[in-house]
Amino acid sequence: MPQSSRELIRSIINGESVPRSGFWMGNPHQDTWPSYRAFFKARTNEEVRRILRDDLLWLPSDGGYHGPGGRTAFPNPRKGEGLSAGGVFSDCESVDEVEAYPWPGTGDFDFSEVIAQLRAAGDVYRATGMWSCFYHIVGDMFGMENYFIKMYTHPEVVHAVTKHVVDFFLAGTEQFFREAKDEADGFFFGNDFGTQRDIMISPEAFQEFVFPYFRQLTQLGHAWGKQVMLHSCGAITKVIPDLIAMGVDALHPLQACAAGMNAENLAQFRGKVAFCGGIDTQHLLVHGTPDEIRADVYRVRRELGPCLIVSPSHEALLPNVPPENVLAMSEVAHLPY
């Protein structure tokens, strides 16, 4: 039986026998931390995590990119507010125009600071790698509606933009894993494929414009011996079999109130993928009592365990989530099966 947090999470994701659920409190918003530190009488955020017995550290490596003159990798791709605001390629009809864009260089990475943080992390599972949210970045570069329309009107342009964005993340993540070696346990990256009700585009569009590039990322993680964790909000049950087939080892955050994402329905995938999340942060963690939280964690563990890391259904805990409810979540997660 695994004893350390790091071994425990590895075993959970591998589908091995474990004595209890894993636990990750998530990544609270910066405005949330002061009340949590006060409640737990902790001096630092890390002390709060130790009190809650967090098993997992999420440390994306994107900060290792240092573009010329301080330029970010994909600066201000949208021309206005809102997801459907036009982007830099909203009027693009030519692959030549895509190739002429000043894409970020792949020789501008320095991951030394991130790797030093991983080395100092202690007994926690290290979920890391570049966030690689190519679906969102490409959507911003076109504007979301233009992105979806151009899949039909200018598919070659969509493919050209997507390839550049994904190639950047592949290059950075490969260099990072080469340098981090065994300090990194899991490749954790995010692309929100669903809304509250359904996936955003048709399964056929996913197969043509998203999944070939997604598969490159999962294959890269496995090539470096890392477990692959995907963050995808929304109602994504229609594509979970595809995600599993492409190599996703653990699925996060299990947006509990999205259509079909309740634990009872997700139980159909037990034994095929590990789960991370599932405790509703839209309503329950905000308005529920600690006893109601404990009861829900028991329910989710019953439906999705033992390959389960108990965690909020979105990692960015807002100030409206009482710290006593997070404590209740941790208490049940740490009970033996």
ROKOLNU-925653 format. One record per residue (C-alpha): x, y, z; residue in one letter. Coordinates in steps of 0.1 Angstrom, whole numbers, plus 5000, padded with zeros to 4 digits. Example, Ala and Ser with C-alpha at 12.3 -4.5 7.8 and 13.67 -1.06 7.14 Angstrom:
BEGIN
512349555078A;513749895071S;
***
This chain:
BEGIN
500050005000M;501450354992P;502250565022Q;503350905009S;501051154992S;503151134961R;502950754959E;499250764967L;498350994938I;500550794914R;498850474925S;495350634922I;495950744887I;497550404878N;494350234890G;496150044918E;494849944952S;494950244976V;493950285013P;492050615008R;491050884983S;493551154974G;492751514983F;493551844966W;491952164979M;492452324945G;493952654937N;492152924957P;491753274942H;494253524956Q;491353704974D;490353384991T;493653315009W;493453575037P;490253435052S;491653085049Y;494853175067R;492853345094A;490553045099F;493352795101F;495653035121K;498252985094A;501053235085R;501353115049T;499252955021N;501552655022E;500752615059E;497052605051V;497752325026R;499752135052R;496952165077I;494452035051L;496851755042R;496951835005D;498351554984D;498951744952L;500852044940L;499952214907W;502852414893L;502452494856P;505752574838S;504452844815D;506353114835G;509452964820G;508853144787Y;510753474784H;510053634750G;512153914735P;511554244752G;509354074778G;506753974751R;504353704762T;503853404740A;500353504727F;499753874735P;496254024733N;494953794706P;491353934710R;490554284698K;487754344724G;485854224754E;483953894754G;484753554740L;483253634706S;485253954701A;487253944669G;490853824671G;493953884651V;492853614626F;489153704625S;489353814589D;492153584578C;491553384546E;495153284538S;497653034552V;500353284540D;498953544565E;499153284593V;502753214584E;503653584584A;502353624620Y;505153684647P;504853344664W;506753294697P;510153144694G;510852804709T;514352904721G;513153144748D;512552904777F;514252904811D;512652654835F;515252674863S;512952854887E;510052614883V;512252314886I;513752454918A;510252494932Q;509452134923L;512652014940R;511552194972A;507952064970A;508251784996G;505951494998D;503251594972V;502451474937Y;503851724912R;501351804885A;503052034860T;504052104824G;502852394802M;499152454805W;498852404767S;495352554764C;495552564726F;491752534721Y;491252854740H;494153044724I;493152954689V;489553054697G;490853394710D;492953444679M;489853404657F;487153514681G;485153214693M;482253244667E;484753314639N;486753014650Y;483852774647F;482652924614I;486152904599K;486252534606M;483752514577Y;484752814555T;488552804559H;489652474575P;493252514562E;493552844581V;492352684613V;494752394610H;497652634603A;496952844634V;496352544656T;499652384645K;501652684654H;500152714688V;500452344696V;504052324683D;504952604708F;503552404737F;505052074725L;508552234723A;508252404757G;506852104775T;509451864760E;512352094771Q;510752124805F;510351744810F;513851684797R;515251924824E;512851844852A;513351464849K;511851284879D;510851604897E;507651604876A;505051334881D;502151434859G;501551644828F;498551854838F;497152074811F;493752234803G;491252284775N;487652344784D;485652154758F;482152194773G;479552444783T;477152384812Q;474952184788R;477052014762D;480252004742I;480952324723M;481252184688I;480251864671S;482051544677P;483051554640E;484651894644A;486551774675F;487851484655Q;489151704627E;490352024644F;491151944680V;491851584687F;494851534663P;496651814682Y;495451704716F;496751354709R;500251494703Q;500251644738L;499151324755T;501751124736Q;504451364746L;503551334782G;503650954781H;506850954761A;508551124791W;506950884815G;504351124829K;500851054838Q;498451274818V;495851484836M;493351684817L;491451984830H;488252034810S;485252214825C;481752164813G;479551884801A;481951664782I;480651304786T;480251274748K;483951294743V;485251124774I;485650794756P;487850984730D;489851144757L;490550804773I;491450654739A;493950944733M;495750874766G;494151084793V;494950904826D;493051144850A;490151384843L;489651704862H;487551894875P;484251694870L;481951994869Q;479251834890A;476252054880C;476952044843A;474751804823A;475751444827G;478751524849M;477251394882N;479251114899A;476550854892E;476750904855N;480550934854L;480750604872A;480350434838Q;484050524832F;485350374864R;488450154857G;489150344825K;490250684839V;490950834873A;488951124886F;489951444902C;487251684915G;483551624917G;482551824948I;480252094935D;481552444939T;478752624921Q;476252564949H;477152304975L;480552434987L;479252784987V;475952735005H;476152385021G;476952305057T;480052105067P;477851805073D;476251835039E;479851855024I;480851545043R;477751355030A;478551454994D;482151344996V;480951005009Y;478650984979R;481251074954V;483750834969R;481150564967R;480450624931E;483950704917L;486450554941G;488950414946P;490550594916C;489550934930L;491251254941I;488551444961V;488651814950S;486252094942P;484552084908S;486552394899H;490052454912E;489752834917A;487952844950L;486453194954L;486053384987P;482353274989N;483552914998V;483752885036P;487052735048P;485152505071E;483652345041N;487052275026V;488052125059L;485051895058A;486051785023M;489551695035S;488351515066E;486251255046V;488851235018A;491451115043H;489250845059L;490250485049P;488050305024Y;
***
